[in-house]
Amino acid sequence: MISTLAASLLALLAPMPGQAAPEFSEVSAGGETISLDQFEGKTVVLEWTNDGCPFVQKHYGAGNMQALQKRAGAEDIVWVQVISSAEGKQGYADAARATELNAERGAEPAYVLLDADGSMGRAYAAKTTPHMFIIDGEGTLRYNGAIDTIPSSNPADIKRADNYVSTALSQMKNGGEVVTKVSKPYGCSVKYADS
C-alpha cells in the first residue's frame, strides 16, 4: 500500500482544473512516443485503466466506455488510455496485451500509453481505475475525477448515473464552462510499483 504520507503528497500535487495539464511523453502500444504538446488545439481525454478492475469491467462490459471513445473519435477529440500498472501487478499490459484487450472489448481509444513506471500516473495524481481527465486545446485541465456519479461496480447503475465526462465534453463543445470540474474518482487503486 502507498503510505499515508505518500498518498497525502500525491493529493497535494494533483493538478487542478484551470491549471496547465502536466506534460507527458510516453510510448504507446503502437510503439510511438506520444506527448501532450502534439495535440495542441484538440481536446484530450485521459482514461486510467486496469482490465482486472471490476469498476473498469463495469464500463467496458456494458459498452459505456466504448461509446464514449466512439463519440470522442467522431468529434475529433483525442482519447488516450493510460495503463500505469507496474509489471507483476493487476492490470499490467505490454503492447501486445493492451492491443489484444482493446480488440476483444471493441474499444477505440486513439492511443494506449504504457506507463509501467508510473511517471505519468504520478504526474496526474491518478488514484483509481477509471480516473478521468479532460484537457482543452490550450493544454488547460478542465476536468479531474470520476467517470460518473454512482461509485459502484454494478453495470445496472450506468443508466441511472450522470456521466461527468459526457457532460463536460458537451459543455466544452458549446464553448461553455465545465460545471463540475472536480469529482472524487472511484474504482480500484492504481497499481503503482510501490503500492
C-alpha positions as CSV (number, residue, x, y, z in Angstrom):
1,M,0.0,0.0,0.0
2,I,1.1,3.6,-0.6
3,S,2.0,5.1,2.7
4,T,-0.4,7.7,4.2
5,L,2.3,10.3,3.7
6,A,2.8,9.4,0.1
7,A,-0.9,9.4,-0.6
8,S,-1.3,12.8,1.1
9,L,1.6,14.2,-1.0
10,L,0.0,12.8,-4.2
11,A,-3.3,14.5,-3.3
12,L,-1.5,17.8,-2.7
13,L,0.3,17.6,-6.0
14,A,-2.8,16.7,-8.0
15,P,-3.3,19.1,-10.9
16,M,-6.4,21.2,-10.6
17,P,-8.8,22.3,-13.4
18,G,-7.8,25.8,-14.6
19,Q,-4.1,24.9,-14.4
20,A,-1.9,23.7,-17.2
21,A,-2.1,19.9,-17.6
22,P,1.1,18.1,-16.8
23,E,3.2,17.4,-19.8
24,F,3.8,13.8,-20.7
25,S,5.8,11.7,-23.1
26,E,5.1,8.0,-23.1
27,V,5.5,5.1,-25.5
28,S,2.2,3.9,-26.9
29,A,1.1,0.3,-27.6
30,G,1.7,1.1,-31.2
31,G,5.4,1.8,-30.5
32,E,5.3,5.6,-31.0
33,T,6.2,8.2,-28.5
34,I,3.1,10.3,-27.6
35,S,3.3,13.7,-25.9
36,L,0.7,16.2,-24.8
37,D,2.1,19.0,-26.9
38,Q,1.4,17.2,-30.2
39,F,-2.4,17.6,-29.5
40,E,-2.3,21.4,-29.4
41,G,-5.7,22.7,-30.5
42,K,-7.5,19.5,-29.6
43,T,-9.5,18.3,-26.6
44,V,-7.8,15.3,-25.0
45,V,-9.5,12.8,-22.6
46,L,-7.2,10.7,-20.4
47,E,-8.6,7.4,-19.1
48,W,-6.6,5.4,-16.5
49,T,-7.5,1.7,-16.9
50,N,-6.8,-1.7,-15.5
51,D,-8.6,-4.6,-17.2
52,G,-8.7,-6.7,-13.9
53,C,-10.6,-4.0,-12.0
54,P,-14.4,-4.7,-11.6
55,F,-15.1,-0.9,-11.9
56,V,-13.4,-0.9,-15.3
57,Q,-15.1,-4.1,-16.3
58,K,-18.4,-2.5,-15.5
59,H,-17.9,0.3,-18.0
60,Y,-16.4,-1.9,-20.7
61,G,-18.7,-4.9,-20.2
62,A,-21.7,-2.6,-20.7
63,G,-20.2,-0.8,-23.7
64,N,-20.2,2.5,-21.9
65,M,-16.5,3.3,-22.2
66,Q,-16.5,2.2,-25.9
67,A,-19.5,4.5,-26.6
68,L,-17.6,7.5,-25.1
69,Q,-14.5,6.6,-27.1
70,K,-16.5,6.4,-30.3
71,R,-18.2,9.8,-29.6
72,A,-14.7,11.3,-29.0
73,G,-13.4,10.0,-32.3
74,A,-16.4,11.4,-34.2
75,E,-15.9,14.8,-32.6
76,D,-12.1,14.9,-33.2
77,I,-11.4,14.5,-29.5
78,V,-8.2,12.5,-28.7
79,W,-9.0,9.7,-26.3
80,V,-5.9,8.3,-24.5
81,Q,-6.0,5.2,-22.4
82,V,-3.2,5.1,-19.8
83,I,-2.0,1.8,-18.1
84,S,0.0,2.7,-15.0
85,S,0.0,-0.8,-13.5
86,A,3.6,-1.9,-12.8
87,E,4.9,-5.2,-14.1
88,G,3.7,-8.1,-12.0
89,K,0.7,-6.1,-10.7
90,Q,-3.0,-6.4,-11.6
91,G,-3.7,-4.7,-15.0
92,Y,-0.2,-4.7,-16.2
93,A,-0.1,-4.9,-20.0
94,D,2.7,-4.9,-22.6
95,A,1.9,-3.5,-26.1
96,A,0.6,-6.9,-27.4
97,R,-1.7,-7.5,-24.5
98,A,-3.0,-3.9,-24.5
99,T,-3.8,-4.2,-28.2
100,E,-5.4,-7.6,-27.8
101,L,-7.6,-6.4,-24.8
102,N,-8.9,-3.4,-26.8
103,A,-9.7,-5.6,-29.8
104,E,-11.6,-8.1,-27.6
105,R,-13.6,-5.3,-26.0
106,G,-14.2,-3.3,-29.2
107,A,-12.5,-0.4,-27.6
108,E,-11.5,2.6,-29.7
109,P,-9.0,4.9,-27.9
110,A,-6.8,6.9,-30.2
111,Y,-3.8,5.8,-28.2
112,V,-2.9,3.4,-25.3
113,L,0.1,4.7,-23.2
114,L,2.2,2.1,-21.4
115,D,3.2,3.8,-18.1
116,A,4.5,0.8,-16.1
117,D,7.0,3.1,-14.2
118,G,4.0,5.2,-13.1
119,S,5.6,8.5,-14.0
120,M,2.6,9.8,-15.9
121,G,0.1,8.5,-13.3
122,R,2.0,10.2,-10.6
123,A,2.2,13.5,-12.6
124,Y,-1.6,13.5,-12.8
125,A,-2.0,12.0,-9.3
126,A,-4.2,9.3,-10.9
127,K,-5.7,7.4,-8.0
128,T,-8.2,4.9,-9.4
129,T,-9.2,2.9,-12.4
130,P,-11.0,4.5,-14.0
131,H,-9.8,8.0,-13.3
132,M,-10.7,10.6,-16.0
133,F,-9.1,13.9,-17.0
134,I,-10.1,16.3,-19.8
135,I,-7.7,18.8,-21.3
136,D,-8.7,21.5,-23.7
137,G,-6.9,22.6,-26.8
138,E,-4.8,25.1,-25.0
139,G,-3.4,22.5,-22.6
140,T,-5.5,23.5,-19.7
141,L,-7.0,20.9,-17.4
142,R,-10.8,21.2,-17.5
143,Y,-11.9,18.1,-15.5
144,N,-10.4,15.7,-13.0
145,G,-12.4,12.9,-11.4
146,A,-14.8,10.0,-11.7
147,I,-16.5,8.9,-14.9
148,D,-20.0,9.3,-13.4
149,T,-22.0,10.0,-10.3
150,I,-22.6,6.4,-9.0
151,P,-19.5,4.8,-7.5
152,S,-20.3,1.2,-7.9
153,S,-19.2,-1.8,-10.0
154,N,-22.8,-2.7,-11.0
155,P,-23.4,-2.1,-14.7
156,A,-27.1,-1.5,-14.0
157,D,-26.1,1.8,-12.3
158,I,-24.7,3.3,-15.6
159,K,-28.1,4.3,-16.9
160,R,-29.1,6.0,-13.6
161,A,-25.8,7.9,-13.3
162,D,-24.9,11.3,-14.6
163,N,-21.8,10.9,-16.8
164,Y,-19.4,13.6,-15.8
165,V,-17.2,13.1,-18.9
166,S,-20.0,13.2,-21.4
167,T,-21.5,16.3,-19.8
168,A,-18.1,18.1,-19.7
169,L,-17.4,17.3,-23.3
170,S,-20.8,18.7,-24.3
171,Q,-20.3,21.9,-22.3
172,M,-16.8,22.4,-23.8
173,K,-18.1,21.7,-27.3
174,N,-20.6,24.6,-26.9
175,G,-17.8,26.9,-25.7
176,G,-19.1,26.9,-22.1
177,E,-17.6,26.3,-18.8
178,V,-17.4,22.8,-17.4
179,V,-19.8,23.0,-14.4
180,T,-18.5,20.0,-12.4
181,K,-14.7,20.4,-12.7
182,V,-13.7,18.0,-9.9
183,S,-15.2,14.9,-8.5
184,K,-14.0,12.1,-6.3
185,P,-12.7,9.3,-8.6
186,Y,-13.9,5.8,-7.7
187,G,-12.6,2.3,-8.6
188,C,-9.6,0.2,-7.9
189,S,-6.4,1.9,-6.8
190,V,-3.8,2.4,-9.5
191,K,-1.4,-0.4,-9.1
192,Y,1.9,1.5,-8.9
193,A,5.1,-0.3,-8.3
194,D,5.2,0.8,-4.7
195,S,1.6,0.2,-3.9
